[in-house]
């Protein structure tokens, strides 16, 4: 059975995420038969280089033999057990490892099965902490403009995606939004660090005026990924940590997309030498194999919920698949791959190769910005790079890049007018050359009228 047969079967029963299904009347869907390293192969035998790590989750390639073996071993012992009143080896070992490798002071792990759920947990835990501390007036959250934290209602509320806010606004809680330190908007000659520091004044003002009502500030450290891969300097996080401490407000770090080596350090917060009150992890946690998320927090938060049953202080949150044994074993195998070789050092070489391969992109008259943080490189297309006038969204220029990529064996999925590369860590220098060449050619096609 080839591609077309699977496409027809799919379209009769499946509703796909982040998709206008009518597009598939003319935009071919790609059914994938197998994966191997950075490659995906369809049922007609065509291969595609996975330049976006299958939505940022795959760290060490498809069908990684080490993770495969760990899952096979786990399958032969335990697939899942309720985590209320029970426990198992994989979740204990994973929790010990996460406490060991994450920023100092994070000592407790709470699990769910996707990134949005991790955000919901952190929001609820922060609010409930203050409630248990006799501070019921602290009910609000501060968030950055252009942020994205997921698509459940709490996560949408603390995000700043206009389309989502417009559509689902009546269902969402009110939040306090402050301008982002997004360095795309810095003045000519202004460093990213200076701009990020200058933009912190808005956060400082919001905290000074409203901290008594605020549970927490939530940010995506260093890179606002779904927000067009916009980037900022670690100095902002350092200032934010200090301000949250001064104003008695929690700091939630959403490292769902940027954790596990994406930014050049194991966790983005390390580049500011800070530890958040809540660290949200998912995506790369299992190497792209199984859904799992974790929220890490300090023991002081844990103790605020600890008490006799009659006090009714316990945290109220659960998922049926919390701490799933198979997912935890995949996560442990993923962390072992970091230990077996110097992945971060190797990634620095890969990141340098990505930088070199995309340097000439900045010379194109329709490229307004080329930016990079670790293993994330983004190219911002514009109608006029000098004025940074964007292409109208209705023209779907990024979709042209996507189509060109598929025709030429590379999976690219631009965010609007932003083309980005976020490949698995097993990509070779030759494959980087292929990926960026096809991206460049796609941009040339996309900007032609």
LINPEGI-V75214 format. One record per residue. N is the residue number from 1. RES is the residue in one letter. SS is DSSP state (A for helix, B for strand, O for the rest). PSI is psi in whole degrees, 0 to 359 (none if undefined). D_LAST is the distance of its C-alpha to the last C-alpha in Angstrom with 2 decimals. Layout:
n->N res->RES ss->SS psi->PSI d_last->D_LAST
n->N res->RES ss->SS psi->PSI d_last->D_LAST
This chain:
n->1 res->X ss->O psi->131 d_last->38.34
n->2 res->X ss->O psi->187 d_last->34.65
n->3 res->X ss->A psi->310 d_last->31.45
n->4 res->X ss->A psi->322 d_last->31.09
n->5 res->X ss->A psi->318 d_last->34.61
n->6 res->X ss->A psi->324 d_last->34.22
n->7 res->X ss->A psi->315 d_last->30.95
n->8 res->X ss->A psi->318 d_last->32.78
n->9 res->X ss->A psi->318 d_last->35.74
n->10 res->X ss->A psi->310 d_last->33.67
n->11 res->X ss->A psi->346 d_last->31.79
n->12 res->X ss->O psi->347 d_last->35.16
n->13 res->X ss->O psi->340 d_last->36.65
n->14 res->X ss->O psi->137 d_last->34.40
n->15 res->X ss->O psi->114 d_last->32.44
n->16 res->X ss->O psi->152 d_last->30.13
n->17 res->X ss->O psi->153 d_last->29.59
n->18 res->X ss->O psi->43 d_last->26.48
n->19 res->X ss->O psi->132 d_last->24.90
n->20 res->X ss->O psi->107 d_last->23.94
n->21 res->X ss->A psi->334 d_last->25.89
n->22 res->X ss->A psi->334 d_last->24.16
n->23 res->X ss->A psi->331 d_last->21.07
n->24 res->X ss->A psi->4 d_last->23.37
n->25 res->X ss->A psi->337 d_last->23.44
n->26 res->X ss->O psi->345 d_last->20.23
n->27 res->X ss->O psi->112 d_last->19.87
n->28 res->X ss->O psi->134 d_last->22.67
n->29 res->X ss->O psi->147 d_last->25.35
n->30 res->X ss->O psi->107 d_last->26.96
n->31 res->X ss->O psi->129 d_last->30.78
n->32 res->X ss->B psi->130 d_last->32.34
n->33 res->X ss->B psi->320 d_last->35.69
n->34 res->X ss->B psi->163 d_last->36.64
n->35 res->X ss->B psi->156 d_last->35.76
n->36 res->X ss->B psi->108 d_last->37.00
n->37 res->X ss->B psi->235 d_last->36.40
n->38 res->X ss->O psi->1 d_last->32.68
n->39 res->X ss->B psi->144 d_last->31.93
n->40 res->X ss->B psi->143 d_last->31.47
n->41 res->X ss->B psi->132 d_last->32.15
n->42 res->X ss->B psi->182 d_last->31.36
n->43 res->X ss->O psi->352 d_last->33.78
n->44 res->X ss->O psi->3 d_last->32.29
n->45 res->X ss->O psi->3 d_last->32.96
n->46 res->X ss->O psi->141 d_last->29.45
n->47 res->X ss->B psi->150 d_last->29.42
n->48 res->X ss->B psi->128 d_last->27.03
n->49 res->X ss->B psi->122 d_last->27.52
n->50 res->X ss->B psi->84 d_last->27.99
n->51 res->X ss->O psi->354 d_last->26.05
n->52 res->X ss->O psi->15 d_last->26.68
n->53 res->X ss->A psi->37 d_last->30.38
n->54 res->X ss->A psi->59 d_last->30.01
n->55 res->X ss->A psi->40 d_last->29.24
n->56 res->X ss->A psi->15 d_last->31.07
n->57 res->X ss->O psi->331 d_last->34.45
n->58 res->X ss->O psi->117 d_last->35.10
n->59 res->X ss->O psi->317 d_last->36.76
n->60 res->X ss->O psi->29 d_last->38.62
n->61 res->X ss->O psi->157 d_last->36.80
n->62 res->X ss->B psi->143 d_last->37.20
n->63 res->X ss->O psi->47 d_last->40.75
n->64 res->X ss->O psi->125 d_last->42.21
n->65 res->X ss->A psi->326 d_last->45.78
n->66 res->X ss->A psi->315 d_last->47.46
n->67 res->X ss->A psi->322 d_last->46.08
n->68 res->X ss->A psi->314 d_last->46.73
n->69 res->X ss->A psi->321 d_last->50.34
n->70 res->X ss->A psi->320 d_last->50.89
n->71 res->X ss->A psi->321 d_last->49.68
n->72 res->X ss->A psi->317 d_last->51.89
n->73 res->X ss->A psi->319 d_last->54.86
n->74 res->X ss->A psi->322 d_last->54.14
n->75 res->X ss->A psi->328 d_last->53.85
n->76 res->X ss->O psi->355 d_last->57.36
n->77 res->X ss->O psi->308 d_last->58.80
n->78 res->X ss->O psi->128 d_last->57.03
n->79 res->X ss->O psi->323 d_last->53.78
n->80 res->X ss->O psi->150 d_last->54.19
n->81 res->X ss->O psi->148 d_last->56.87
n->82 res->X ss->O psi->136 d_last->57.01
n->83 res->X ss->O psi->4 d_last->56.71
n->84 res->X ss->O psi->111 d_last->58.97
n->85 res->X ss->O psi->352 d_last->62.44
n->86 res->X ss->O psi->165 d_last->61.37
n->87 res->X ss->O psi->179 d_last->59.60
n->88 res->X ss->O psi->166 d_last->58.81
n->89 res->X ss->A psi->316 d_last->58.54
n->90 res->X ss->A psi->319 d_last->54.76
n->91 res->X ss->A psi->328 d_last->54.09
n->92 res->X ss->A psi->311 d_last->56.90
n->93 res->X ss->A psi->321 d_last->55.71
n->94 res->X ss->A psi->317 d_last->52.07
n->95 res->X ss->A psi->317 d_last->53.21
n->96 res->X ss->A psi->318 d_last->55.40
n->97 res->X ss->A psi->316 d_last->52.57
n->98 res->X ss->A psi->319 d_last->50.09
n->99 res->X ss->A psi->325 d_last->52.76
n->100 res->X ss->A psi->322 d_last->53.39
n->101 res->X ss->A psi->344 d_last->49.81
n->102 res->X ss->O psi->169 d_last->48.28
n->103 res->X ss->O psi->151 d_last->48.89
n->104 res->X ss->O psi->140 d_last->52.55
n->105 res->X ss->O psi->340 d_last->54.36
n->106 res->X ss->B psi->118 d_last->52.31
n->107 res->X ss->B psi->356 d_last->55.11
n->108 res->X ss->B psi->139 d_last->54.42
n->109 res->X ss->B psi->130 d_last->51.85
n->110 res->X ss->B psi->133 d_last->50.93
n->111 res->X ss->B psi->151 d_last->48.82
n->112 res->X ss->B psi->198 d_last->46.39
n->113 res->X ss->O psi->14 d_last->43.85
n->114 res->X ss->O psi->166 d_last->40.36
n->115 res->X ss->A psi->317 d_last->38.70
n->116 res->X ss->A psi->319 d_last->38.60
n->117 res->X ss->A psi->325 d_last->42.30
n->118 res->X ss->A psi->319 d_last->43.01
n->119 res->X ss->A psi->316 d_last->41.50
n->120 res->X ss->A psi->317 d_last->43.63
n->121 res->X ss->A psi->313 d_last->46.66
n->122 res->X ss->A psi->318 d_last->46.12
n->123 res->X ss->A psi->312 d_last->45.64
n->124 res->X ss->A psi->319 d_last->48.71
n->125 res->X ss->A psi->320 d_last->50.76
n->126 res->X ss->A psi->310 d_last->50.12
n->127 res->X ss->A psi->314 d_last->51.01
n->128 res->X ss->A psi->327 d_last->54.03
n->129 res->X ss->A psi->309 d_last->55.22
n->130 res->X ss->A psi->325 d_last->55.49
n->131 res->X ss->A psi->314 d_last->57.15
n->132 res->X ss->A psi->338 d_last->59.73
n->133 res->X ss->O psi->6 d_last->60.26
n->134 res->X ss->O psi->26 d_last->61.21
n->135 res->X ss->O psi->63 d_last->57.97
n->136 res->X ss->O psi->346 d_last->56.66
n->137 res->X ss->O psi->347 d_last->54.87
n->138 res->X ss->O psi->96 d_last->52.25
n->139 res->X ss->O psi->355 d_last->49.65
n->140 res->X ss->B psi->162 d_last->46.28
n->141 res->X ss->B psi->142 d_last->43.58
n->142 res->X ss->B psi->134 d_last->41.40
n->143 res->X ss->B psi->159 d_last->37.85
n->144 res->X ss->B psi->144 d_last->34.88
n->145 res->X ss->O psi->151 d_last->31.78
n->146 res->X ss->O psi->14 d_last->28.76
n->147 res->X ss->O psi->160 d_last->31.32
n->148 res->X ss->O psi->129 d_last->31.48
n->149 res->X ss->O psi->10 d_last->34.79
n->150 res->X ss->O psi->183 d_last->34.52
n->151 res->X ss->O psi->9 d_last->34.52
n->152 res->X ss->O psi->168 d_last->38.17
n->153 res->X ss->A psi->318 d_last->39.26
n->154 res->X ss->A psi->317 d_last->40.81
n->155 res->X ss->A psi->320 d_last->37.95
n->156 res->X ss->A psi->322 d_last->35.41
n->157 res->X ss->A psi->322 d_last->37.60
n->158 res->X ss->O psi->1 d_last->37.52
n->159 res->X ss->O psi->178 d_last->33.77
n->160 res->X ss->O psi->37 d_last->31.20
n->161 res->X ss->O psi->115 d_last->28.26
n->162 res->X ss->A psi->314 d_last->27.52
n->163 res->X ss->A psi->317 d_last->26.65
n->164 res->X ss->A psi->317 d_last->29.88
n->165 res->X ss->A psi->320 d_last->31.94
n->166 res->X ss->A psi->317 d_last->30.86
n->167 res->X ss->A psi->312 d_last->31.59
n->168 res->X ss->A psi->10 d_last->34.78
n->169 res->X ss->A psi->315 d_last->36.03
n->170 res->X ss->A psi->342 d_last->39.26
n->171 res->X ss->A psi->355 d_last->40.32
n->172 res->X ss->O psi->147 d_last->39.82
n->173 res->X ss->O psi->155 d_last->42.30
n->174 res->X ss->O psi->141 d_last->41.66
n->175 res->X ss->O psi->170 d_last->40.73
n->176 res->X ss->B psi->119 d_last->40.54
n->177 res->X ss->B psi->136 d_last->37.11
n->178 res->X ss->B psi->155 d_last->36.79
n->179 res->X ss->O psi->146 d_last->33.80
n->180 res->X ss->O psi->151 d_last->32.52
n->181 res->X ss->O psi->17 d_last->33.20
n->182 res->X ss->O psi->111 d_last->29.57
n->183 res->X ss->A psi->356 d_last->29.19
n->184 res->X ss->A psi->333 d_last->25.48
n->185 res->X ss->A psi->10 d_last->26.84
n->186 res->X ss->O psi->158 d_last->29.54
n->187 res->X ss->O psi->155 d_last->30.04
n->188 res->X ss->O psi->130 d_last->29.23
n->189 res->X ss->O psi->351 d_last->32.13
n->190 res->X ss->O psi->132 d_last->33.42
n->191 res->X ss->O psi->157 d_last->34.22
n->192 res->X ss->A psi->322 d_last->33.22
n->193 res->X ss->A psi->316 d_last->36.94
n->194 res->X ss->A psi->319 d_last->37.62
n->195 res->X ss->A psi->315 d_last->34.81
n->196 res->X ss->A psi->320 d_last->35.91
n->197 res->X ss->A psi->319 d_last->39.47
n->198 res->X ss->A psi->321 d_last->38.59
n->199 res->X ss->A psi->345 d_last->36.80
n->200 res->X ss->A psi->342 d_last->39.92
n->201 res->X ss->A psi->327 d_last->41.66
n->202 res->X ss->A psi->321 d_last->40.03
n->203 res->X ss->A psi->318 d_last->41.42
n->204 res->X ss->A psi->317 d_last->44.77
n->205 res->X ss->A psi->316 d_last->45.00
n->206 res->X ss->A psi->319 d_last->44.23
n->207 res->X ss->A psi->319 d_last->46.92
n->208 res->X ss->A psi->322 d_last->49.41
n->209 res->X ss->A psi->333 d_last->49.07
n->210 res->X ss->A psi->11 d_last->48.75
n->211 res->X ss->A psi->328 d_last->50.09
n->212 res->X ss->A psi->338 d_last->53.09
n->213 res->X ss->A psi->357 d_last->50.84
n->214 res->X ss->B psi->130 d_last->48.50
n->215 res->X ss->B psi->309 d_last->49.01
n->216 res->X ss->B psi->159 d_last->46.28
n->217 res->X ss->B psi->134 d_last->43.08
n->218 res->X ss->B psi->131 d_last->40.48
n->219 res->X ss->B psi->157 d_last->37.76
n->220 res->X ss->O psi->110 d_last->35.56
n->221 res->X ss->O psi->125 d_last->36.86
n->222 res->X ss->O psi->322 d_last->34.43
n->223 res->X ss->B psi->123 d_last->31.19
n->224 res->X ss->B psi->89 d_last->29.81
n->225 res->X ss->O psi->299 d_last->28.25
n->226 res->X ss->O psi->341 d_last->26.74
n->227 res->X ss->O psi->51 d_last->25.86
n->228 res->X ss->O psi->28 d_last->22.86
n->229 res->X ss->O psi->41 d_last->25.31
n->230 res->X ss->B psi->145 d_last->26.37
n->231 res->X ss->B psi->155 d_last->29.44
n->232 res->X ss->O psi->172 d_last->32.56
n->233 res->X ss->O psi->148 d_last->35.75
n->234 res->X ss->O psi->338 d_last->39.00
n->235 res->X ss->A psi->329 d_last->40.91
n->236 res->X ss->A psi->319 d_last->39.70
n->237 res->X ss->A psi->322 d_last->41.43
n->238 res->X ss->A psi->315 d_last->44.57
n->239 res->X ss->A psi->322 d_last->44.75
n->240 res->X ss->A psi->318 d_last->44.07
n->241 res->X ss->A psi->316 d_last->46.85
n->242 res->X ss->A psi->317 d_last->49.29
n->243 res->X ss->A psi->320 d_last->48.37
n->244 res->X ss->A psi->321 d_last->48.69
n->245 res->X ss->A psi->315 d_last->52.12
n->246 res->X ss->A psi->326 d_last->53.23
n->247 res->X ss->O psi->8 d_last->52.19
n->248 res->X ss->O psi->58 d_last->53.39
n->249 res->X ss->O psi->140 d_last->50.06
n->250 res->X ss->B psi->155 d_last->48.82
n->251 res->X ss->B psi->119 d_last->45.76
n->252 res->X ss->B psi->121 d_last->43.70
n->253 res->X ss->B psi->113 d_last->41.45
n->254 res->X ss->B psi->92 d_last->38.82
n->255 res->X ss->O psi->28 d_last->38.39
n->256 res->X ss->O psi->317 d_last->37.31
n->257 res->X ss->O psi->330 d_last->34.05
n->258 res->X ss->O psi->354 d_last->35.09
n->259 res->X ss->O psi->170 d_last->38.64
n->260 res->X ss->O psi->49 d_last->40.12
n->261 res->X ss->O psi->357 d_last->38.66
n->262 res->X ss->O psi->325 d_last->34.95
n->263 res->X ss->O psi->2 d_last->35.19
n->264 res->X ss->O psi->339 d_last->37.55
n->265 res->X ss->O psi->164 d_last->40.79
n->266 res->X ss->O psi->317 d_last->42.20
n->267 res->X ss->O psi->142 d_last->41.53
n->268 res->X ss->A psi->326 d_last->39.30
n->269 res->X ss->A psi->334 d_last->42.22
n->270 res->X ss->A psi->331 d_last->44.11
n->271 res->X ss->A psi->344 d_last->41.94
n->272 res->X ss->A psi->359 d_last->43.44
n->273 res->X ss->O psi->45 d_last->46.83
n->274 res->X ss->O psi->163 d_last->47.11
n->275 res->X ss->O psi->125 d_last->48.22
n->276 res->X ss->O psi->171 d_last->46.91
n->277 res->X ss->O psi->330 d_last->49.23
n->278 res->X ss->B psi->129 d_last->47.08
n->279 res->X ss->B psi->118 d_last->44.81
n->280 res->X ss->B psi->126 d_last->42.56
n->281 res->X ss->B psi->147 d_last->41.63
n->282 res->X ss->O psi->219 d_last->39.99
n->283 res->X ss->A psi->262 d_last->37.08
n->284 res->X ss->A psi->354 d_last->38.15
n->285 res->X ss->A psi->320 d_last->41.78
n->286 res->X ss->A psi->15 d_last->42.40
n->287 res->X ss->O psi->16 d_last->40.00
n->288 res->X ss->O psi->13 d_last->37.75
n->289 res->X ss->O psi->310 d_last->40.58
n->290 res->X ss->O psi->152 d_last->41.98
n->291 res->X ss->O psi->127 d_last->41.40
n->292 res->X ss->O psi->142 d_last->43.53
n->293 res->X ss->B psi->159 d_last->43.42
n->294 res->X ss->B psi->144 d_last->45.96
n->295 res->X ss->B psi->121 d_last->46.84
n->296 res->X ss->B psi->143 d_last->49.12
n->297 res->X ss->B psi->174 d_last->51.25
n->298 res->X ss->B psi->160 d_last->54.31
n->299 res->X ss->A psi->333 d_last->57.89
n->300 res->X ss->A psi->326 d_last->58.45
n->301 res->X ss->A psi->313 d_last->56.00
n->302 res->X ss->A psi->316 d_last->57.66
n->303 res->X ss->A psi->334 d_last->61.08
n->304 res->X ss->A psi->343 d_last->60.08
n->305 res->X ss->O psi->357 d_last->59.93
n->306 res->X ss->O psi->125 d_last->63.04
n->307 res->X ss->O psi->180 d_last->66.21
n->308 res->X ss->O psi->151 d_last->68.67
n->309 res->X ss->A psi->319 d_last->67.36
n->310 res->X ss->A psi->341 d_last->69.01
n->311 res->X ss->A psi->341 d_last->67.00
n->312 res->X ss->O psi->51 d_last->63.77
n->313 res->X ss->O psi->354 d_last->61.69
n->314 res->X ss->O psi->151 d_last->59.82
n->315 res->X ss->O psi->135 d_last->56.03
n->316 res->X ss->O psi->89 d_last->54.82
n->317 res->X ss->O psi->138 d_last->51.99
n->318 res->X ss->O psi->152 d_last->51.87
n->319 res->X ss->O psi->144 d_last->49.76
n->320 res->X ss->O psi->322 d_last->51.34
n->321 res->X ss->O psi->20 d_last->49.67
n->322 res->X ss->O psi->128 d_last->50.35
n->323 res->X ss->O psi->34 d_last->51.04
n->324 res->X ss->O psi->133 d_last->50.47
n->325 res->X ss->A psi->318 d_last->52.35
n->326 res->X ss->A psi->315 d_last->49.77
n->327 res->X ss->A psi->318 d_last->46.97
n->328 res->X ss->A psi->322 d_last->49.31
n->329 res->X ss->A psi->322 d_last->50.24
n->330 res->X ss->A psi->320 d_last->46.60
n->331 res->X ss->A psi->318 d_last->46.18
n->332 res->X ss->A psi->319 d_last->49.32
n->333 res->X ss->A psi->323 d_last->48.13
n->334 res->X ss->A psi->315 d_last->44.83
n->335 res->X ss->A psi->327 d_last->46.82
n->336 res->X ss->A psi->326 d_last->49.06
n->337 res->X ss->A psi->326 d_last->46.13
n->338 res->X ss->A psi->325 d_last->45.61
n->339 res->X ss->A psi->328 d_last->49.32
n->340 res->X ss->A psi->334 d_last->49.53
n->341 res->X ss->O psi->163 d_last->47.20
n->342 res->X ss->O psi->78 d_last->45.73
n->343 res->X ss->A psi->317 d_last->42.34
n->344 res->X ss->A psi->321 d_last->41.37
n->345 res->X ss->A psi->316 d_last->42.20
n->346 res->X ss->A psi->323 d_last->40.25
n->347 res->X ss->A psi->328 d_last->37.27
n->348 res->X ss->A psi->322 d_last->37.39
n->349 res->X ss->A psi->319 d_last->36.94
n->350 res->X ss->A psi->318 d_last->34.05
n->351 res->X ss->A psi->321 d_last->32.42
n->352 res->X ss->A psi->321 d_last->32.91
n->353 res->X ss->A psi->322 d_last->31.25
n->354 res->X ss->A psi->319 d_last->28.22
n->355 res->X ss->A psi->315 d_last->28.13
n->356 res->X ss->A psi->320 d_last->28.43
n->357 res->X ss->A psi->340 d_last->25.76
n->358 res->X ss->A psi->3 d_last->23.14
n->359 res->X ss->A psi->320 d_last->24.33
n->360 res->X ss->A psi->347 d_last->21.73
n->361 res->X ss->A psi->326 d_last->18.88
n->362 res->X ss->A psi->343 d_last->19.89
n->363 res->X ss->A psi->347 d_last->18.96
n->364 res->X ss->O psi->138 d_last->15.18
n->365 res->X ss->O psi->346 d_last->13.73
n->366 res->X ss->O psi->15 d_last->11.95
n->367 res->X ss->B psi->113 d_last->15.26
n->368 res->X ss->B psi->339 d_last->17.66
n->369 res->X ss->B psi->140 d_last->20.53
n->370 res->X ss->B psi->120 d_last->22.09
n->371 res->X ss->B psi->155 d_last->25.31
n->372 res->X ss->B psi->138 d_last->28.00
n->373 res->X ss->B psi->111 d_last->31.28
n->374 res->X ss->O psi->234 d_last->33.24
n->375 res->X ss->O psi->30 d_last->31.56
n->376 res->X ss->B psi->119 d_last->28.51
n->377 res->X ss->B psi->133 d_last->25.48
n->378 res->X ss->B psi->141 d_last->22.43
n->379 res->X ss->B psi->117 d_last->19.11
n->380 res->X ss->B psi->117 d_last->17.54
n->381 res->X ss->B psi->145 d_last->13.78
n->382 res->X ss->O psi->152 d_last->13.00
n->383 res->X ss->O psi->324 d_last->10.64
n->384 res->X ss->B psi->114 d_last->13.46
n->385 res->X ss->O psi->334 d_last->16.03
n->386 res->X ss->O psi->318 d_last->18.75
n->387 res->X ss->O psi->348 d_last->18.88
n->388 res->X ss->O psi->27 d_last->17.68
n->389 res->X ss->B psi->123 d_last->15.75
n->390 res->X ss->O psi->158 d_last->14.29
n->391 res->X ss->O psi->142 d_last->11.10
n->392 res->X ss->O psi->136 d_last->12.50
n->393 res->X ss->A psi->332 d_last->14.35
n->394 res->X ss->A psi->339 d_last->13.59
n->395 res->X ss->A psi->343 d_last->10.01
n->396 res->X ss->O psi->51 d_last->12.02
n->397 res->X ss->A psi->322 d_last->10.01
n->398 res->X ss->A psi->328 d_last->13.47
n->399 res->X ss->A psi->328 d_last->14.06
n->400 res->X ss->A psi->323 d_last->11.54
n->401 res->X ss->A psi->316 d_last->13.73
n->402 res->X ss->A psi->312 d_last->16.74
n->403 res->X ss->A psi->318 d_last->15.99
n->404 res->X ss->A psi->319 d_last->15.38
n->405 res->X ss->A psi->314 d_last->18.58
n->406 res->X ss->A psi->320 d_last->20.58
n->407 res->X ss->A psi->334 d_last->19.73
n->408 res->X ss->O psi->20 d_last->20.98
n->409 res->X ss->O psi->29 d_last->23.96
n->410 res->X ss->B psi->129 d_last->23.14
n->411 res->X ss->B psi->106 d_last->23.34
n->412 res->X ss->O psi->141 d_last->20.92
n->413 res->X ss->O psi->80 d_last->20.59
n->414 res->X ss->O psi->153 d_last->18.53
n->415 res->X ss->B psi->94 d_last->19.81
n->416 res->X ss->O psi->241 d_last->16.92
n->417 res->X ss->O psi->16 d_last->14.78
n->418 res->X ss->B psi->116 d_last->17.66
n->419 res->X ss->B psi->133 d_last->18.01
n->420 res->X ss->B psi->158 d_last->21.72
n->421 res->X ss->B psi->126 d_last->24.37
n->422 res->X ss->O psi->65 d_last->27.79
n->423 res->X ss->O psi->166 d_last->29.55
n->424 res->X ss->O psi->157 d_last->33.20
n->425 res->X ss->O psi->356 d_last->35.75
n->426 res->X ss->O psi->6 d_last->36.66
n->427 res->X ss->O psi->141 d_last->33.42
n->428 res->X ss->O psi->167 d_last->34.21
n->429 res->X ss->A psi->323 d_last->32.76
n->430 res->X ss->A psi->320 d_last->31.47
n->431 res->X ss->A psi->327 d_last->29.78
n->432 res->X ss->A psi->318 d_last->28.24
n->433 res->X ss->A psi->317 d_last->26.78
n->434 res->X ss->A psi->312 d_last->25.37
n->435 res->X ss->A psi->311 d_last->24.00
n->436 res->X ss->A psi->328 d_last->22.26
n->437 res->X ss->A psi->314 d_last->20.97
n->438 res->X ss->A psi->322 d_last->19.29
n->439 res->X ss->A psi->316 d_last->17.96
n->440 res->X ss->A psi->313 d_last->16.57
n->441 res->X ss->A psi->323 d_last->14.93
n->442 res->X ss->A psi->321 d_last->13.51
n->443 res->X ss->A psi->318 d_last->12.04
n->444 res->X ss->A psi->320 d_last->10.45
n->445 res->X ss->A psi->322 d_last->8.89
n->446 res->X ss->A psi->326 d_last->8.10
n->447 res->X ss->O psi->356 d_last->6.34
n->448 res->X ss->O psi->136 d_last->3.80
n->449 res->X ss->O psi->none d_last->0.00
